[in-house]
C-alpha cells in the first residue's frame, strides 16, 4: 500500500481548471519531486492534499484512508506536515513557541487538557531536539519575523516535523536561498527521508530536484504530463516543450 | 469616606474593564474582530433583568445565568461568524449588534423602548448591598477573571489562540482545531460580556436598548485598542482612561464620541499597538528611566 495515493484529482476555481485529473503515488522514505512551470497547479495540489481547498473531483488516500473530506487540522494530525511557498511562520512568536504549536495535538487531545500549561518539560525537550536538528538552537528565543529567510524556511520544516509526520509537503524550500543555505536545507531534507518519512518536493531549482529525487512528476496547465526518473524526465520532449515552449 | 459620585464612576469603570477584557479574548487573543460586542453585554443585562423582575430569581442566580445565556448565544452566533474573516467578520458582528438591539426595542416582551426597570442591587445578610460593597464584589469577580486570563495565556488554549491570530491557515496545517478554539473564544468572550451586563443592569436598576447599541460596541473597542489589543492590562488601562475621560470632560460632553474618534486616529498613527502594546512609548520611557536610574547609582 502506497503512503499517499492521488487519483484523478481535479480542482476548479470559478470555471478555471487549476488541476485536471492528476494521479500519482508516493512511498515512505522517498522524495518525490513535483515540478512544472509557474501556474502548473503544484501549490494547488499541496493545498488539496493538506485540506486547505476542497477538491472538485478525484480521490486522495493517505495510508489507505480517504482524507478528501477531512479538515486541515485532521489531515495534519494524521501525519501530513507541510511548508508554504511564501514562508508563513507565526511571525510574532519565537522559534521555540512556533514549534510548540505543532506539538499540541499530541499532548492536548481534549479541551480539558488544553487548559494545562503549554510549556511542559517533556514537550519543550522534544521541541529543543527539533530546533537543534534544524540548526536553529542559537535562535530559539528569537521572534520569527526577525529571522532571515533561510532560517524561516528551516523553522517551517522544524514546525512540520513537530507533527510527527509520515509525509512532508515541501513547497519550494530552496527558493530565495543562497547556495550554502540551500545545500544545508537539502541536507536536512535527506535526513528527514532517511528517517523513513515520505517527502513531496515542489522545486524550481532543477539541480536540487535531480540530486534529491529518484522519481519526478511533471505538471503543466493542471495536468500530469510526465512521471519517471530524473534521466527520463530530462529527456522527455513534453517536459522540454513545457519549459522551453514549442519550436517555431 | 468615598463619595457616591466617585463610587459610581469606579463601578462603571470596573464593568467597562470587564467588558473590554471580554472583547480582548475574542479580538486580542484569538484575533477575531468584533464590532458588535455590546450585543452580548445587552443579552446579559436583559437576561439578568428579566430573570430578576419577571421570574423572581435572586441576583446571585440571575447574574451567573446572564453569563450562561450570553455564552450560549455567543456560541450560536459565533458558528456562522466562522465562515467569514477580517472585514466581513466585522460587518457580520456589527449586524448582530443591530439585530439584538432591534429585538430589545421592538419586541414588547423585552419592554420595548421603555426598557426594564425595578432591578435592584443584590441583597445580602438580609439587606441591600451598599454601593461600596457592590464595588468590592465586582472587583473581586474581575480579579478572578484576570487570574483566569493569566492561566489561559499560559495554557495550550492561549497558544492555539495566538497561532490562529497569527495565521489561521498555517495554524490549521499545524494541527490546531481552528473552529474549536474560535468558538471557545466567542463563548468565553460573550459569557464574560454577559456577566458584565448582569452587573450593569443591577447597578443602573433600569436598562433600555440604547445602552447596548453599536455606539457602545465602538466605545468598548476603543478601550481595547487604546490600551493595547491582545495585552492583559491594556484593555483595563483603556477602560480606566476612557471611563474617566467623559467625567473630566463634562463641559464638552456632546463631543465625547468626537474625542474618542480623534484619540483612536492618534493611536493608529503614533501608537498602533496601544498604550501597553508592542512598541509602546510608555514602556520605552519606563525602561529608559529604569536604565538611567540604575546607571546613575
Interface residues (C-beta under 8 A of the other chain):
Chain A: X50 X51 X52 X71 X72 X73 X76 X77 X81 X82 X84 X88 X89 X90 X91 X92 X93 X97 X100 X101 X102 X104 X105 X107 X108 X111 X113 X114 X115 X116 X117 X118 X119 X159 X160 X162 X163
Chain B: X151 X152 X154 X155 X156 X157 X158 X159 X160 X162 X163 X166 X167 X169 X170 X171 X172 X173 X174 X175 X176 X177 X178 X179 X180 X184 X278
